[in-house]
Amino acid sequence: MAKPSLLFLSLAFLALVSGCLARQLTSQTPNECQLQQLNTIEPTNRVQSEAGLIEYWDPRSPQLQCAGVAMLRVTIQQNGLYLPTYSNGPIMAFVVQGRGATGAVISGCPETYQSSQEFGQGQYGQPGQFGQPGQRGQQAQQGQQAQQGQQGQQGQQGRVFRDMHQKIRRIRKGDALVFQTGVAHWYYNDGNSPLVLVAMVDVGNQVNQLDRILRTFRLAGSNPQNPEQSLYAGFDTQILAQAFNIRPQTAEQLKNLGDKRGNIINVPQGLRFLEPQQQAGQGGRSAPPRVFLQRNAMVLPHWNLNAHSLMYVTGGQAWVEVVNSRGQNVFRGEVRQGHLLTVPQGFAVVKRTSSDQGVEFINFKTNDNAVISTLSGRLSSIVGLPVDVVSHGFGLSRDEAWQVKHNRQDGILTAVAPQGQGQGQGRADE
């Protein structure tokens, strides 16, 4: 039989291969997780913008309500800019396709990225290629003072300024991103193909003091399908002008009323920003929370002790079965690219590849200290039982009980015989 080396994981152990967000104890509606049947689900609501698309899974889905999360998928076209937003829950996002840049803006943190030269009007440099990161120095402070001395004079010719902003990081397929509750963030696609991210918002987290409905707050942009504008749109123009020390005309433009481009806009000439010079292979990327299983691979039956798990398939196909606390099979079927399946806490699940190309999926989990326990294999609970307990509990002979305990010596992942072929006798994989 093929050895488990046929398997390839982006991390060494499946228990660690999960997109995890810290979750404190929360109250749940009674019977919210009394699920008698699970189904794979796909997005049901599409919000089209000028340069991209945001798709939402149905928030009324019993599976998502049980897990206390919201799910969305963002597709950004080339030169598309996803304008800054924040949400009422922590976000774990995963880059499914493409490459680009992202930034998170935290109030009070220093703008440690500064341009290396001053620019006048119409001389702002090349997209993404000017400046170096660094602490604010004397020149940066002088540039900032020059800007402050010229507030409210946007029409003045030849104004000189020096750009400064908070950290930006490069992202590409396989990267995982985490944004804390209320932290505004944005994305930009400067690649040659669409940039696609799938994200889980932990609306059940205790830091969310609102209800368990995803709420997106926009610093810019809008939802063209609903009367949803940016936060600035709701303020009085004069109040904004005073708050920013700008002209009322500029404040009115900041409100951006009537803009129908949506939350993803096109930047035809490319976006200009400061970024570090990095060598190949560097960039501080988070470990991607994804799993690759090759042909004839299986994730042994297991359950999550302290978290819900959401499986999002990014490629290939797999056969999945889920069993609830009553020993009833609540899902038995094939999952493929684009499918989302929730496995509630304590429910047992097994996964096996069902195509020659294997399967690739992401495991989002609702606890940053998620722990699993297996039902078979070297690390399983049954291995810790005396042979006689297994024998009498299942009506087996002592020899059969010993085989149940020790024939499978893999931890959580294994290679199995192709469908239609019987298992060999004796210890597996020998």
Sequence and secondary structure as in RCSB ss.txt:
>XXXX:A:sequence
MAKPSLLFLSLAFLALVSGCLARQLTSQTPNECQLQQLNTIEPTNRVQSEAGLIEYWDPRSPQLQCAGVAMLRVT
IQQNGLYLPTYSNGPIMAFVVQGRGATGAVISGCPETYQSSQEFGQGQYGQPGQFGQPGQRGQQAQQGQQAQQGQ
QGQQGQQGRVFRDMHQKIRRIRKGDALVFQTGVAHWYYNDGNSPLVLVAMVDVGNQVNQLDRILRTFRLAGSNPQ
NPEQSLYAGFDTQILAQAFNIRPQTAEQLKNLGDKRGNIINVPQGLRFLEPQQQAGQGGRSAPPRVFLQRNAMVL
PHWNLNAHSLMYVTGGQAWVEVVNSRGQNVFRGEVRQGHLLTVPQGFAVVKRTSSDQGVEFINFKTNDNAVISTL
SGRLSSIVGLPVDVVSHGFGLSRDEAWQVKHNRQDGILTAVAPQGQGQGQGRADE
>XXXX:A:secstr
   GGG EESSS GGG SEE         TTTT  S    B   EEEEETTEEEEE  TT HHHHHHT EEEEEE
E TTEEEEEEEESS EEEEEEE EEEEEEE TT    EE SS B TT   STT S EE    HHHHHHHHHHHTT
TT TT TT  B  EE  EEEEETT EEEE TT EEEEE  SSS EEEEEEE TTSTT  S SS  EEESS  BTT
TTB  GGGGS HHHHHHHHT  HHHHHHHHTTT  S SEEE TT          TT S      EEEE TTEEEE
EEEESS  EEEEEEEEEEEEEEE TTS EEEEEEEETT EEEE TT EEEEEE STT EEEEEEES TT  EEES
SSTTSGGGGS HHHHHHHHT  HHHHHHHHHS   SSEEE   TTS   SSSTT 
